[in-house]
């Protein structure tokens, strides 16, 4: 049970990072087989994190974030920022992801990919460095990271609608 709770938290961290995946099982299993969840299952898991956010996200905003809508509403982007802040991946007052914490989180699910993870974070932080809105920055970096991770061969399962 402790392993499942740890993996669920890791999965939520991945969701906060790219809001693209919720992988279940051990890191080794995640690489061997894709396990996907429905949108409703993912929303149910992360909905409680919205309680501490201002503005508090509506279900539609959480769904948009989970589905990684490029053209998401601003409220959805702000929920992403709030989650990233809660997991200290995008600290208060910062407009970029914390490189070390983000790499550490990626390494939990993708061992031996630290170099790729660090390169991706640097690339995406740099791509959004001119953005001044924290919600837009969080969303832009996350979307960039999702694209870069997929193009670099990270196995990112899709969320079932």
Secondary structure, DSSP 8 states (H G I E B T S, - for coil): -HHHHHHHHHHHHHHHHHS-----S-HHHHHHS----BHHHHHHHHGGGGGG-SS---HHHHHHHHTT-TT--HHHHHHHHHHHHHTTSS-TT-SS--HHHHHHHHHHHSTT-HHHHHHHHHHHHHHTTT---HHHHHHHHHHHHHHHHHHTT------B-
